[in-house]
Amino acid sequence: MDVTRLEINRRTALMTSAAIAANVLDPMRAFAQETPRKGGVFNVHYGAEQRQLNPSIQASTGVYIIGGKIQENLVDLDSNGQPVGVLAESWEASPDGKTVTFKLRKGVTWHDGKPFTSADVEFTAMQMWKKILNYGSTLQLFLDAVDTPDPQTAIFRYERPMPLNLLLRALPDLGYVSAKHLYESGDIRQNPTNLAPIGTGPFKFVKYERGQYIIADRNPDYWRPNAPYLDRIVWRVITDRAAAAAQMEAGELHYSPFSGLTISDMARLGKDKRFIVTTKGNEGNARTNTIEFNFRRKELSDVRVRRAIAHAINVPFFIDNFLGDFAKLGTGPIPSTSTDFYPGPNTPQYPYDKARAAALLNEAGFKPGAGGTRFSLRLLPAPWGEDISLWSTFIQQSLSEVGIPIEIVRNDGGGFLKQVYDEHAFDLATGWHQYRNDPAVSTTVWYRSGQPKGAPWTNQWGWEDAVVDKTIDDAATEIDLAKRKALYTEFVKEVNTELPVWMPIEQIFVTVISAKARNHSNTPRWGSTSWHDLWLSA
């Protein structure tokens, strides 16, 4: 394989890993005791617009990075990764797991001055989380109703048990609340508030100039005393990663989240004392690289073809030469970072074996024709990170060697989401699956049938398996932790056998941030949180 056609070499990858690792050892650096400074504008690199800012209807780090500062969730994670109340002050589950009661925070108002109440929670849960929200639709599959006996109480009633630990681990990402009075009439998906959000958070939406910037200003009526510290946040749309790095160096940007820069630029900035380059603050968002198969394409509906494609790609070579120390061989949809649910490597795997790939393709009836071509496919890579671009090129080169020419079709963020998850206009797609604390939060939806059309990062493959569906549902409603783990081990065996999606690489996101930032990277999902305590030193 002519790896020189790719955009990076082994030396750069290893230099990058070493530079980042040096910062990970002490990513926060030691600062003298400082008094938080009020004021300042925090400039953020926003690499791929998703044409959506409301986290109640689209779960994505690309939405949370903005919407999570404007809207708030019921529960988030503290510095130790434990659930902590935000709009909810306390919670309690019934012994049978079918009722969960939340006591809500008093004195909270929406940015338009209306009071936040349990009616907002009930509406959001039943009309958004259950019906529209990717990931939420599976999590809340057995939610029957939300009772609101008073403005500060929301009682969630389930048909089947909802493990409290699961719900509390899910709500940081899948528990953002929207205002009922802004959404109760008309089409929720088309509501203009989705692109001009009104929330309860520390920052108020000001302006969205598509392709250029989004602005939010300090909320003077925020419920946390003396917060926030910043006057303004500006998210600057910069799709060129090299240009974003140049703006970081020029002091025009303070923060590039979620591995948004090139690997070589992260290596360089990791050596510059003006910046911190670290994986800290991303522990709650472990990710895997994917290959997603469209079963509407007859060749891909044959499991032998899907397995052949997996066998044709030398994943360890790609990791060693292009990703370095912050990636490892994946074994399926539940990564090794999941201490409670990782099933281990003893599930169906597809090691590199080009001869086996060719044999499977022949067995499936797709023998080489003129010029050695068996059939051709279109591959749509997500525009989220450089590793996806490199991975898509590596897939293209690998499959060409077994007689499958690949056309790579690149889109912006919104175009990718629409073509893959709504229009199904793809043969193969590749991007990131993000694992969020529990398989039932954002993992099993990649496999559970019945997902709403257009819901990103869910089963839109044209694939359905009743056995897998039952395993998913049983695991999500099992209160006993040991039994849940056993069910998820069975789940991984089932989906690794059928292979509707292949997840062969594990990674953790890398943050690049100005050393002037304070109170950053201090929770497992920091980039997605409210930043109410973030401030800039002089």
Salt bridges, closest charged atoms under 4 A:
ASP2 OD2 - ARG5 NE 3.89
GLU34 OE1 - ARG518 NE 2.57
ASP76 OD1 - ARG525 NH1 3.06
GLU89 OE2 - ARG105 NH1 3.48
ASP112 OD2 - HIS181 NE2 2.66
ASP147 OD2 - ARG157 NE 2.36
ASP173 OD2 - ARG436 NE 3.43
ASP173 OD1 - ARG525 NH2 3.03
GLU209 OE1 - LYS207 NZ 3.81
ASP217 OD1 - ARG232 NE 2.54
GLU249 OE1 - ARG268 NH2 2.98
ASP265 OD1 - ARG268 NH1 2.76
ASP272 OD2 - ARG274 NH2 2.80
GLU299 OE1 - ARG297 NE 2.64
ASP302 OD2 - ARG304 NH2 2.82
GLU363 OE2 - ARG304 NH1 3.69
ASP387 OD2 - ARG287 NH2 3.55
GLU401 OE1 - LYS354 NZ 3.33
ASP412 OD2 - ARG51 NH2 2.98
ASP422 OD2 - LYS418 NZ 3.37
ASP422 OD1 - LYS453 NZ 2.65
GLU423 OE2 - LYS418 NZ 3.96
ASP427 OD2 - ARG297 NH1 2.99
ASP438 OD2 - ARG484 NH1 2.86
ASP469 OD2 - ARG448 NH1 3.36
ASP473 OD2 - ARG448 NH2 2.87
ASP474 OD1 - ARG160 NH2 3.03
ASP474 OD2 - LYS470 NZ 2.67
GLU498 OE1 - ARG306 NH2 3.93
